[in-house]
């Protein structure tokens, strides 16, 4: 089913549900669905409540839209493991995320938590405390509970469900009664009898308080007065406390969600049942989540098959109990895995721009947006007065650890190192409380015990051994390290001092009060210094100089990390990200001996400077100033241009393109690309994403910009990728698409490319693509109108005699062609002669490649005769014909390029066919040598024979040298 059909079906489902609800509202009046009726009654507020809740809780965050298609919380939801805990073990954790066979507590559902037990008493509602660490799925469970109640799938024995966000309640400053508080959030429930407190009607009500750690609840009688009247106006926290005490609406049932660190804020006597959300504790739950996410955004069969293959590879990696399986214990990391794979494999050129940095920033915003590190427990002041950005705290602690690991090429950290970096030097009680809260709630979100492939960690470690920890997802270490640097958290003491002074000067200059300025600066530096050095004028310049130097060092670090010599032999960064998720199947890649490569680190630094990511980080309390971006960008441009003046391996060049794409700065991209003349990505495994990255980056350049060469040979390109690469092709003069298995259908797009008036392609290389005769005919349709093409390579494309004759017939329609390569195409004597004759009649063709074709000795002699200049009175012009390493009885001056082409490509060609051709070369050389009288010429023949025999021996032993060597030889000859 296509994505459009799926959207329509979902909308029809919602519409039919609404219609059933609307019909039910009229059935009591006898009007049914008629718009007008003589007698009407008020609609049921409960039904209105369900409809509105369904609409509110069906709304998904902006981050979910990147998956494409239509998603509903119902189809995406996979139930996490929920364990009921006894009061004495409520803070207990699973011994290890992957160990599920020894669970001491029973697994339950939310519905079972409200079923009567032996301790249940008549007339008294149940208080359920549902808790878990960050990322375990508390908010998702709450959303599913509300939606299931609205649609009648769960908790149907409750007539009314009233959800509250504790974050919203904590922001309310005015007092209000419980009924006013409900009506303020849900106007349609105003004065509802279930909330009146009369009788035992409240037994059918379920209150849901999400994120209780956001409120400072105080259960002391002296601090929180008692209240049993739903109409009495009190602060929101007092109302919540009395509901939990069962002093206010004692029959009502309550579900509270909170983080681990806030468990003890509700006294044990006020909690009926404890339940802990433990995430996805087994690969089957994880696979169900991946299936619900990855299979629903693809309506096309091809994409559906690809998504299914991804899920299978993921499942194999999870079954190996890999580090990914430990990370996906948290549903949040399952989301990150799906988002990354969707980004890598289902990039759509028509979809909004998405970047890897944006995915990680959105991931953190989903989990830490609005989260603060409060220490209001045990105080009488509001919790808002004791809070700081949780994300900023993460950067200053975990980010500092990540930066140290990247600096010294380390991914594993011992417990003592965590104590050193995370604990730091704490002095005040408030800092200690913050640290304890952070360790309990957040630290395990980023760091997980190191997993050995296929083995569980030992349950008990000796005193001398220490458990080691790694980042749950390797890329998260590089992201946090990049964020730590870009936010300037690694400043020296002098830089921090000048920053403080600069802020002080700025504050004073706004008031234009010199005395106030001196007063502020005296806090930092003795006043007597001003009389000597006149620092009033000096300090702003000094700060700007030091600040600029710091931003320049960030840019220098980015460029140095991008072009590290030891990282040049790794796969490109996008392939590395994919391997970290899907695992490595087959021989393990050899790691560099100089340590772990961190090639995402500079790319993330560039991506963090993008405005969209800075906006999201601002919401997390992490501010990156525009002046910082300008200074880093200015310095980075200089270093990138300098590095690009040196030859770069294809993998490094691909990483640079990813950096420019993540940066999303068209001006910087255009200035950097202006310094290069070619992009050579040979042997890079191109994907739809990499094609999109290449096209997006080149689209930033002006229309007048053209690459001298774009080499995409051996890149596994498909027809769909060619369509995505169209903008890049229009900026190219020499386009190399060899060895990509492009079929006849691809020639339609290539024909349109040659016909595009904005295209300026001069050389088109299509060697080793099965174009066949039909594809060649389609491509040749562009010749009459194309005036830019000068070199066309159709070597080993399956032309045959008919294709060669078609080429010969179309040549006269194009006046600019200079070189034509139709070698290794099974072309016989007659077709070859016809083609050469057509080339001789052509105005500009000077070279024709015909070697590796089944030509007879007579045919080759005829071709040689046609290539010899004729007398002035004869018609036709000279055309160089490369049919063999010999030309008549002499050695061809192009014998070396012919052998180089054979050596480079023979590994992918038919070995038997190439051997036969090499033996024909030897026979031609032997005959030519016998015709020579000169000893010097005979020695020259012997030397060429030696080269042919070496090539033949290497082919027989399958020891052909790497193709890159001979590709360079070819380029040097050109």
N, C-alpha and C positions, 0 to 999 in steps of 0.2 A: 504494500500500500504506500503511495507517495506521501510526502510530508504534508501536502495540501489536503489530501483526503483524510489524513490522520487529524489534522487541525479541525476539519469540518465535523468529523465524527465526535471529537471531544466537545466542540461547541454545541452540537446537537444533543449530546448527553446532558450537558449543563442546562440547555434550554428545556429539554423534556423534564428534567428534575424540577426546574423552576415552575414549569407548567403544572406538574403534579401538585406542587406545594400551593400554587395559586388556586387550583381547582378545589383542593381540600379546604381552602379558606371560605369558599362559597357553598360548599355542600351543606353546611349546617343551615343555611338560609333558604335552601331550595332553589337558588338562582343558578347554580352550577357555573358555567362559563359565560353566561350572558352578561354583557357590559352594563346593562341597566336593569333594575329590578324594583319592584314596589317596596319591598322590605329588605333592608340590609342590616348587617351587624358589623361590629368592629372586628378587624382581622386579628387573628391570634398573635399576640406579641412574641410567643415562643417561636412560631414559624418565621416571623420576621427576623427574629434573632438568629435563627439557623441560617437563613438566607444571607444575612449580612456577614456572619462569621465565616461562612463558606467562601464568600467573595474576598474577604480580608485575608484569610489564611491560605487561599489559593494563590495569592500574589507571591511571586518568586523574586528573589533578589536579582539585581542587574547581572551579577556574575553568572547566573544560570543560563542567560541568553546566549552565551558563547557556544553552547553545545548545538545550537541550531534546532530547527523544527519546533514542535510544541511539546512541552513537558508538563505533566501534572504531578503534584506531590504524591498522588496515589500510585502512579506507575513507577515513580522513582524510588519509592520507599522500600527499604529492606530493614526488617526489625533487628536492632542490635541485641546482644545478649544482656538480659536484665537478671540479676541475682538478688534474691531476698536475703537480707543480712539480719542477724540477731543484733541486739543493741550493743553487746559487748564486742562484736566483731565488725561494727559498722565502718570502721576506717580501714578494714583489711582490703588488700589488693590481690589480684591474681599473682601467683608466684612468678609467672612468666607468660607473656601474651599468647604463646603458641601451645601452652600446656592446658588442655581442656579436659583431660581424662580424669583429673583429680579434683574436680570442683566440689568444695565442701558445702555449698549452698545451692538450693534448688533454683532452676531457671523459671521465671514467671513472666506473665504479660501484665500490662497495665490493668486490664480488666480483672485479672485474678487478684490484684492487690486490694480491690474493693469488695471482694467476696467475704461473707461472714466467716469468722473463725471462732475458736473456743473463747478467746479473750474479748470477743465482740459483745458489747452490751446494748440493750434496747434503748432507744432514745438518745444515743450518743453517736455522733458521726465519727468517721475514720480520718485520721491525719496520716497521710503517706508522704514520706520524705524520699524523693528520687534524686540521687546525687551521682556525680561522676566528674572526672577531670575534663579539662578543656579538650574539645574535639571528639568526645565519645558519642555525641549525638543527642544531647538533652533537648535542644531546641527543635530538632527534627522530630523527636518523639512527641513533643508537645503539639507541634503542628498536625501530626498524624492523628493524635487523640482528638483534637478539636474537629478535624475534617470528618473523621469516622463518626463522631457523635452527630454532626450536622446531617450526614447522609444515612443515619440509622444503622451503621455497621457495628458500632461498639458502644458500650456504656449506655445502652438504651434505657436502663432502669432509672437513670437520672433524667428528670424532666427539664432541668435547666443546668447549663454549664456556663460559668462566668469566668473567663480567663483575664488575668491581669499581668502586665509587665511590671516587675518590681523596679526596674529602672525608671519607668514613668512615674510610679508611685513615689519614688524617692525625690523626684523633682517638684512634687506638689508642695506648695508652701502654705496654702490655706487649709483650715480645718473643714471637715465635711462629715456628714453621717454616712453610714454604710450604704443606705439607700440612695443618697445623693451621689456618693462615689460611683455606684453602679450606673445610675442614670446619666452621670457625666460622661462615662465611657459608652454606655449603651442606652440612648434616650428612649428606645422603645420598651425598655424594662422599667420605666419609671412607675413607681407605686405598684409593682407587681406583687400579688398576694404571697407568693412563695418566699419573698424576702421581708415580710411584715413581722415575723417573729411570733405570730399567733399559732397556737397549737404546735403540731410537729410537721408543718408543711416543709420546713427547711431540709427534711431528710431526703427530699428529692432534688436537692441542689448540690452541685459540685463546684467549689471554687478552685481555680488553678492559678498559682502564683509562680511565675517563671523567673528564675534568677534571683533567688532570695538574698544572695550575697551582696546585692546592690543596696540593700536596706540595712539600717542599723537598728535591729530589733532588740529591745531591752525588756526582759520578762520580770524584772524586779518590781515588786508591788509598790515600793516607794518611788519608782521612776515612771511607771506606767499605770495609770488609774484603771480601775475595773469599769467595764461598760457592758450592759446587757440589752441596751435599747438600740435597735437599728436606725433610729431617727436622731440619735444624739451626735452632735458634731464634735469630732476629735481629729487629731492628726492621723494621716494614713497608717503610719507604723503602729500607732496605738490600736487602731481597728484590727490590723492583721494579728497583733499579739493577742487580743481578746478572742478573735476567731480561733486561733490555735489553742488558747487556754480552754476553749469550749464554754466560755462565759457568755459569748455573743453567738447566737444561733448555734447552740450545742448540737443540734441534730444534723447540721450541715457537714458534708464531707469535703476534705481539702487535700489537694495534691500540690506539693511544693517541690520545685527543682532548685538545686544549688550546687556549688562547687564543693570539692572535698574540704577545703580550708574552712568553710562556714558551717560544717556539720554541727558543731557544739553551740552555735548561736541559738538553736532551739533546744531547750532542756529535754532530756530523754523522756520525762514523764508526759510530755505533750506530743510525742510521736508514737503513733500506733504501729506503723510498719516502716522499716528501712528497706530501700531497694537501690542497688548500685547498677548503673549502666556501664557495661564493660566493653562496649564496642563490638567489632567483628572478631570473634575469637577463633574462627576456623576458615580455611580457604573457601569452603562452600558458600558461606555468607558473603565473602568478598567477591566471589565469582558472580553471585546473584546480583550484587550491586553493579559490577562492571557490565553485566548483561543488560540490566535495566537502563544504564546510561548510554552505552556505546551502540546498542542495537536499535535504539528508537529514533536516532537522528538521521538515519539513512534509509530512504525509501527505495533507492536504486538497488538493483540486485547486486551489481558489482561492489558497491560500497558495503552492502550487507555482508557479502562473503568476506570482504577485507576485515570488517569489524568482528566477524565470527573468528577469523584466524587470529586477530589480536587477542581476543578473549582466551583462546586456547593457549597461546604463548604465555599470557599472563598467568593462567591457571597452573601451567607447568612450573613457572617460576615460583608461584606461591606454594605449590606442593613440595618444592625442595626446601621449604622452610627458610627461604632466603631472607636477607635484610629487608626486602620489600614486604614480605609477609608480616614481619614484626612491625613495620611502619603502618601497614594497612589494618592493623589491629584497631587503629583509630579511623572511624568513617571519614574524618576530615581528609586524611591522606589518601583514602580511596577517591575522594572527590578530586584531589590534586592530580592523582594518577590518571583519572579519566580525562580531566581537562587538558593535561599535557599530551596524552595520546591523541585526543581529538585535534589538538593544535598541530601535532606532527603529521597526522594521516588524513585529516578531512578538511584541509584548508580550502576555502572557497574564495575565488577571486572577487566574487560579488558581495561577500560578507564584510562586516566592519573589520578594520585593522585590529589584529590581536598580536601580542608579543609574549614571549616567554616571561619577561620581567613583569608584564602586566598580569599574567596568570598568577605568579607568586605573590605579587602585591595584593591582588584581589583575594587570594587565599587567606592572607593574613588579615585583610579587612573583614572577611566573613567570620573569622574566628576571634579577632581581637578588636573589632570596631566598637568603640564606646567603652571598652573594658578599662577599668582603672585599678590601680593597686592601692586599695584603701586600707587604713589601719584604724578605723573608727571603733572597732570592738573594744568594749570596756571603757568607753568615754561617753560623756554626756553631750558631746558636740556632734552635729550632723556629719555623716560619713563623707560628704562632699568636701569638707574642710581638710580631710586627711587622705587625699588621693593624688595620684600622678598617673601619667599615661603608662599603661602596662606594656605597650609596644616599645616605648622609649626605654623602659627598664630592661626589656628583652635585648635591645640593641646594645645597651651598656654592659650587659653581663654575658649573655650567650653570644652576642655579636663580637664581643672582645675575644672570647674563646675561639670563635670561628676565624677571626682575623689572625690570631696567633697560629692556628692550624694551617691556614693558607700560606702564611709567611714562611713557615718551616716545613711545608709539604707534609702535613700530618692530618689523618682523618680519625684517629682513635685517641681517646683520652681516658686516663685512669681516674679512679674516685678521688685520689688526692689532688689531682690537677683540677678536677671540677670544684673541689673545695677551695682551691686557691683562686680560680678565676671567677666562679659564681659567688662565693662567699665574700671574698675581698676583705677589706679592713672595715668592718662595721663598728660603729661607736655607740650610737644611741639605741634606746629601746625601740623607737619607731622603725629604725633601719632593720633591726633584728626581726620585728614583726613582719615587715615587708618581705624580708628574705625568707622567713618561714612560710608565708603565704605563697610566695613565688615557687619555692621548692615543691610544695604540696600540689599546686594547681597547674603549673605551667612547665616546669623543667622537663618532665617526662614527655611533654608534647613535642619537644625539639630533639631530645636525646634519648636513645634507646640502647639497651644492652647489645653489645657486639655479638652477632650471630655467626657461627661457623657453618658453612654450607652443609646441610644434611644432618646437623647435630644440634641437640639442645645444650644450653649452657649447664654446667654442673650445678647441682642444687646447693652444694656447700663448697666454699672456697677456703683454702688454708689461710692462716694468718699472713703468710708472706705473699700470697696471691691477691691481686686486686681485679675486680671486674672492670672491664673496659667498656666505654660507651662511644657510640658514633652518632652522627646526626641521622635522624630517622630517614630522611631522603638526602642523598649526598649533595644534590644541588642546593639544598637549603643552607648548608654551610657556606657555600660561595655567595649566595644571596645575602645572608646576614653579614658576612665579611665585607661585601661591597657596600651595604647600607651603613655599616660602622664607619667606613672610610669617607663616603660621600657626605654623611652627616657631620663630619669633622670631629668625631669622637676620639680620634688618635692624635689630637693636637698636642704640641709640647707645652710645657708650663709657661714659656714666654708668649706663645700664641694665645693661650687662654687668658693671660694677664692683659695683653693688648686688646683682646676682644672685650674684656670687662671695661677697660678704659674707653674704648670706642663707643660702647653703649652709653657710658656715663657722659661723654662729650655730646653725644646725640641728644640725650635728655636735657642737658643744660642749654644746648644751642637753641632748642625749641623755645625756651623761655627768654633767651638773649640776656641772661643774668650772669655777668662775669663773676660776681662774688659766689653765686651758687655753683658755678663751674669749679672754682678753686676749692670750695668746700667738698664737692664730690670727689675731685681728683686727690685731695689730701688723704682720702681713705686708702688710696693705693700707693702714693709716692709722697715723700716729705716735701713740704712747700719750698725748702731752700734750694731744691734742684731746679725749680722754675726760673729762679733768678740767674742761674748760670747758663742753662741750655735753652731757655725759652721753649719748654716742652709743650706749651699751649699750642704752638703752631707745628711743632715737630711730630707729636704723637699721632695725629690722623694720618700723616704721610707714612710714618713708621708702621702703623697697623696695616695700612693698605699694601705696603711693600711686603710685609711678612705674610699677609693673607694671600696676596697674589702668588707669592713663592709657594705657599702651601697648596693652592689650587693647581699650580704648575706641576708640583710633585705628584698630585693625584693623576693628572693627565699623563705624566711620564710613566707612572706605574701602570696605567692602563695600556699604553703602547708597548711597554717592555713585556708585560704579561701576554699581550696578544701575539708577539713575535718571538717567543722563547724558542731557541734552537732545539732544545731537547724535546719540545712538544711538536715539532714539525712532522714527526713520523706517526703521530696518533691519527685516528680517524677524526673527521670533522666533528664539531661539537654537537650538532644535532643528532648524529649517529650515536655519539656517546650517551646523550640523554636517553635515546630510545633503548640502548642496551642496558642502561641502569634499571629500566622498567621491565623489559621483556626478558632480560637475562641474555647470556651468550650461549648459543647452541653450536656445538662443534668444537674445534680447537680453540683453546683460550688464547686471547691476544697477549703478546708479550708486552709487559709493562716496562716503561723506561726505568733504567737503573738509578736515575737521579731523583726518584721520588714521584709521588702522586701528581699528575698534571691537574691544574685547576684552570681550565680554559674558559669556564663560564664566568669566572670572577670578574675579568675586565668587561665582558659583555653585559653583565648585570650592572656594573657601574655606569656604563653608557645608558642602559635602559632606565635606570633610576633618575636620570636627568630629564627624561621626557615629561612634559607638562602633565599629561594624564596620570602618570604614576605619582608625581609630586602632589597632585590634588588628593589622591587616595591616602598617601602617607600623611598629609596634613590632617586628615580626619583621624589618623591613628596617633596624632600628637608628635609626629616626626616631620619637622619642617626643613625643607631644602630651599634656600633663598635663590631668587633669580640671579642675583649678582654672582653667587657661587657657580651657577650653571654657565653664565657668560664667561667667567674666568677659566673654568675647566675646558669649555669648548674652544676657546681661543688658543689655549696651549695644546690641546689635543690635536687640533688641525695641523699644527706645525709638525708634531711627532709622527702622525700618520702619513703625511706627505713624504717625510724623510724616509720612513721605513719602506714605503711602497716604491721608492726609487730602486730598491734592491729586488732581485727575483725572489718570488715567494712560491712555496709548494702549493699545489691545488687545495690541500686541506686548510692551510693557513689563510689562503685567499677566500675560501668559503666562510671561514670564521669571521673574517673582516666584513664580508657582506652582511653576516648576521648581526655584527656589532652596529653597522650603519643602519640596518633595519630596526633594531631595538631602540636606537637613539631617536629615530623619527624626527630628524632635523634635516629637512630638504636642502637648506643652504650649505650646511657642513658636508653633507653627502656629495653635493655637486662639486664643491671645491676639492674634496679628496679625490673623487673619481677623475677630475680634470688632469690629475698628475699621472694617470696610468694610460697605457695605450692598448692593453689587451687583458682579457680575463680568461685564464686557462684553467679550466676545471676538469681536465681529462681524468677519467677513472673515479670521479666522485659519484657516489650512488645518489642520483638526483631523485627527489620526491616532489610531490605537488607543493609542499611548503617551501622547499629550496628554490623551486622554479618561481614561486610567488615572491620570495625574498629577492631573487635576482632581478625580476622585472620591476618590483617596487623601488629598488635602489636605483636602477637605471632610469626609471621614470622621473626621478628628481633632477636629472640633468636637463639642460636646454635642448631644444630640437636640433641645434647645430652640432651637438656632441656626438662623436662616432668612435667606437672602438675599432682599432685596426684588426683585432682578431677576438672572436669569442669561440673558445674551444670547449665543446661539450661532447667530445668523443668518449665512447665507452661509459656512458652515464645512465644507461637503462631508461632512456626517455621513451615515453609513450605518446600517442596521439593527443590525449588530453593535456599532457604536459606541454606539448608544442603550442597548443592554444593559449596556455597560461604564460608561455614565454614570448608571445607575440610582441609586447612592448619592448622587450630586450632585443629582439631580432631587428627592430627598426633602428636601433642605435649601432648596428654592426656592419662592417665592410666585409670581413672574412669570417664566414660562419662554418664551423666544423661540426658536423653531426654524424660522424662515422661511428660504426659499431653500436648502433642503438636499436636494431631490429624494428625499424619503422617500416610499415607496410604500405601498400598502394593507397590506402585511405589518407595517409599522412601527406601524400603529394598534393592533395586538394588544398590543404592549408599552405604548403610551401609554394604552390602556384599562386595563390592569392597574395602571399607575401611578396613574391617577385612582381606582381601586378600593382602592389600598393605604391602610389606615387611618392609616399614619404620614406619608402625603403630605399637603401643605397647599397645593397649587397653586391659585392664585386666577385667574391669567390664563395662557392657553395660546395662543400665536401659531403658526399652521401655514401661513401664507401661502406660496404658490408651491411647494407640495409636491403631487405628483400622487397625492393620496389616493384620488380617484375616489369614486363612490357607495359601492362596497363598503367602502372604508376608513372613510368617514364613518359608515356604519352600524355598523361594528365599534366605532368610537370612542364613538358615542352610547349603546352598551350600558352604559357606565359611569354615565350620568346618573342613573338611579334611586337609586343608592347613594352617589354622590358629593355632598357637601354643601359643598365648599370653592370650586368653580369659579364665578367671577363674570363673566369675560370670555373669550370663545372666538372666535378668528379663523380662518375657513376660506376666506379670500379666495384666488381663483385656485387651487383645489384640484380642479377638474373635477367638481363636484357634479352640475350639470345639474338639470333639473326634478324628476327622481325623488329625487335627493339632497335637494333643498330640501323636498320634500314629506315625506321621511323625517325631516328635522330638525323640521319643523312638528309631526309626529305625536309625536315624543319629547320636545318641550319641556316639556309638562305634567308629565313625570316628574322634573323637576329644578326645585326652587323657588328656588335661589339665583342663577341666571344673570341678569346685568344688561345685558350688551352682546354682540351677535352680529354678526359680520362675515362675510357671504357674497358680497361684491362680486366681480365678474369671474368668474362661474361659469356663464355661459350659461343664466341663469334667465329664463324668460318671464313674461308678465303673470299668468297664472293661478296658477302656483306661487308667484310673489312675493306676490300678494294673500293666498293661503292662509297663507304664512309670517307675514306681517304680522298677519293676523287671529289666528293662534295666539299671537303675541307680545303682542297686546293682551289676550288672555285670561290671559296669564302673570302671575304675582304680582309679578315684580320687573324684567323686561326693560324698559329705557327707550330703547335705541338699537339700530337695525338698519341695517347698511351693505349697500346694494344697487346702488351705482353700477357702471358698466362692464358692466352686464347688458343684453341686447337688449330693453329695455322700450319699449313704444309710448308715444306722448304721452298716450293715454287711460289706459294703465296707470299712468304716472307721476302723472297727475292723480288717479286713484283712490287711489294710495298717499298722496298729499298730503292728500286728504280724510280718509283714515283716521287720519292723524297729527294732525289738528286736534281740539282738545278738544271733546267733545260736551256736550249739556245734562246736567243732573244726573240726569234720568230715563233717560238712555240707558245701555246696557250697554257694557262695555269701557273701557279706560283709554288715556291718551295715550302714544304711542310715537313717538320721533323716527326718521324714515325718511330715510336719506341715499341718495337715488337720483340726484340731479343737483346741479349748482351752483345750481339754482333750485328754489324751492318754490312751485308755482303761478305767480303773476305777480311774486313777490318773490325776492330773492337769498337763498339758504340761508346761514345764519350759519356753516355748516361748509364753505363753498366752499374756504377756504384749505387745511385738512387734506386735502380730496379732491384738489386739485391737487398738493399736496406728495407724497401717496402715488403719484400717477401719475408725477411727475417722478422720484421715487426708484426706481421699479420698472420704468419703461417700457423701459429698456435690455435687460431680460431677458424682456419680454413681446412679443407679436405686434405689430409696429409698425403694420401695416395696421389691426388691430382697435382699437388705441389712437387712431389718427388718426380713424377713423370716430366714436369716442365723443367726441373733442374737437370734431369738427365738429357733432355733435348738441348739445353744450354751447353752442357759438356760436349755433346756431339757437334754442335755448331762451332764451339771453340776449337775442338780438335781439327775439324776440317779447315777452319780459317788458319790455324797455326801451320798446317801443312802447305798452305798456299804462300806462306811468307818466305822470302829469301833473306831478309834482314834478321841477324841474331838478336838485335834489340827488340824488334817486334815480337819475336818468338818468346823472349823472356817476359814480355808484357802479357802475352797470351797465357803463359804459365802462371803468372801472378793472379790473373782473373780466374783461371781454372781452380787455383788453390782456394780462392774465396768461395766459389760455387761448391766445391767439395766439402769445405768446412760447414757451409750452410746445410748441405745434404746430411752430413754426419750428425749435426746438432738436431736436425729434424728427426732422424732415425732414433737417436738416443733421448729425444724429448728434453734437450738441454738448451733450448733457445734462450738467449739473454733477455732481461727485462725489456719490455717494449719502449720504455721511456728513453732509453739510450739511443735507440734508432730513430725515435721521433725527433730527438734533438739533431741527429745527423741530417734528417730530411729538412728540418728548418734551416740548418746552416747552409744547405745547398740551395734552398730557395732564396 
